[in-house]
Amino acid sequence: MDFNFMSGWSVLAIVGFILLVLWAGVWKAIALWKAARRGAVGWFVVFCILNTAGILEIIYIFLVAKKTSGCCESLEKNNLDFFIKLL
């Protein structure tokens, strides 16, 4: 078999995969840090379990964490209750 025609694609795929892992890892780390600092146990658990290539983490960082800064105790309790019901 001749694998030479695929060698360029396989290197590109490996580099792309590594970049995707790094991209998702950075956003996951930031989101986990923010969730832990806010005491958002429900969000923290979701980030640990789900891998969404950084999409959910970006939404959390720029929409949820900014909107609820300062008044998040009741919101986080409701989120935690929601995730407990799912289990």
C-alpha positions in Angstrom: 0.0 0.0 0.0 1.1 3.5 -0.7 0.6 5.8 2.2 2.6 8.8 0.9 -0.5 10.5 -0.4 -2.0 10.6 3.1 1.2 11.7 4.9 0.4 15.4 4.5 -3.2 15.0 5.7 -2.2 12.9 8.7 0.3 15.5 9.9 -2.3 18.2 9.4 -4.8 16.2 11.3 -2.4 15.7 14.2 -1.5 19.3 14.4 -5.2 20.3 14.2 -6.1 17.9 17.0 -3.3 19.2 19.2 -4.4 22.8 18.5 -8.0 21.8 19.4 -7.0 20.2 22.6 -4.9 23.2 23.6 -7.8 25.6 22.7 -10.3 23.6 24.7 -7.9 23.2 27.6 -7.3 26.9 28.0 -11.0 27.8 27.9 -11.8 24.8 30.3 -9.2 26.0 32.8 -10.5 29.6 32.7 -14.1 28.4 33.1 -13.3 26.0 35.9 -11.3 28.7 37.7 -14.2 31.2 37.4 -16.8 28.6 38.5 -14.7 27.6 41.5 -14.1 31.2 42.6 -17.9 31.9 42.3 -18.8 28.7 44.2 -20.8 27.4 41.2 -20.6 23.7 41.9 -23.1 22.8 39.2 -21.2 24.5 36.5 -17.9 23.1 37.8 -19.3 19.6 37.6 -20.7 20.2 34.1 -17.3 21.5 32.9 -15.5 18.5 34.4 -17.8 16.0 32.7 -18.6 17.6 29.3 -16.1 18.3 26.6 -17.5 20.9 24.1 -14.3 22.1 22.5 -14.5 25.3 24.5 -17.9 26.4 23.3 -19.8 26.0 26.6 -16.9 27.4 28.5 -16.8 30.5 26.4 -20.5 31.0 26.8 -20.2 30.6 30.6 -17.2 33.0 30.8 -18.7 35.8 28.7 -22.4 35.5 29.4 -23.2 33.7 32.6 -20.3 34.7 34.9 -20.5 38.3 33.9 -24.3 38.6 34.3 -24.5 37.0 37.7 -21.4 38.5 39.4 -22.4 39.7 42.8 -25.8 38.1 43.0 -25.2 34.5 42.2 -26.1 32.6 45.4 -29.8 31.9 44.6 -29.0 31.3 40.9 -26.2 28.8 41.7 -28.5 27.0 44.2 -31.1 26.6 41.4 -28.4 25.4 38.9 -27.2 22.9 41.5 -30.8 21.7 42.1 -31.3 21.3 38.4 -28.2 19.2 37.9 -29.0 17.0 40.9 -32.4 16.3 39.4 -30.7 15.2 36.2 -28.7 12.6 38.1 
